[in-house]
Amino acid sequence: MRPSRSRFTVQLLTLTALTMTLCTGTRVQNAAASSYEDGSGLALRSGATLAPPKILDLGSDPVGISRVVGNRDGAERRTDTNTEVTYELQAAVLFAKDSGRLSDSARSRIAAIAREIEQRAATRVRVTGFTDNLGSSVHGDILSTQRADAVRDVLTDDLRSEAVTFETHGFGERRPVASNATEAGRRENRRVEISFVCRAPSPSV
């Protein structure tokens, strides 16, 4: 008789465990069913509420929002966060191939940027040169530095202000913005960037 009572005990324990599992599952389903959708279509747990609506002040133009404008051929791009402006000029519109000497047309373009620097009351200007990965990295570092210095010199002559300080760098093939595997990508990487922090708002057009 003992073996029979033992089998009966095992069966009873198994049945009890199964019953508890089913009860637990029912409670989970009931909890899930207690969620509801409010008028916005969002599913909320029972008793939960949405935070009050907030209106964004788009007129404040936070630093994190950028406006990017480029010309059709991609030779120039302007990024404006309303606190800092960055001009990205492809080297092809500024210099001859493998040269650090500015063309006459490049000087007039840089002069236009100098006028905006004055209008925005900037006091610190950063000029950075970059190249593609053709040739040695040492040559790229030298060429990119020469090009950054050449652009800085024109800006210095046009601004003629002791209140403006300059910072120049030549990064060579480092910090590419496109793949150097294609000529189109290398053309984008051969560039000079002019950045300045604005102390006055952008003039109305």
Salt bridges, closest charged atoms under 4 A:
ASP61 OD2 - ARG67 NH1 3.00
GLU76 OE2 - ARG109 NH2 2.52
ASP80 OD2 - ARG67 NH2 3.66
ASP80 OD2 - ARG78 NH1 3.36
ASP80 OD2 - ARG120 NH1 3.81
GLU84 OE2 - ARG126 NH2 3.63
GLU88 OE1 - ARG77 NH2 3.08
ASP98 OD1 - HIS139 NE2 2.73
GLU116 OE2 - ARG78 NH2 2.34
GLU116 OE2 - ARG120 NH1 3.51
ASP132 OD2 - ARG190 NH1 2.55
ASP141 OD1 - ARG174 NH1 3.15
ASP149 OD1 - ARG152 NH1 3.46
ASP153 OD1 - ARG152 NH2 3.14
GLU167 OE2 - HIS169 NE2 2.74
GLU183 OE1 - ARG186 NH2 3.36
GLU183 OE2 - ARG190 NH2 2.76
GLU193 OE2 - ARG191 NE 3.11
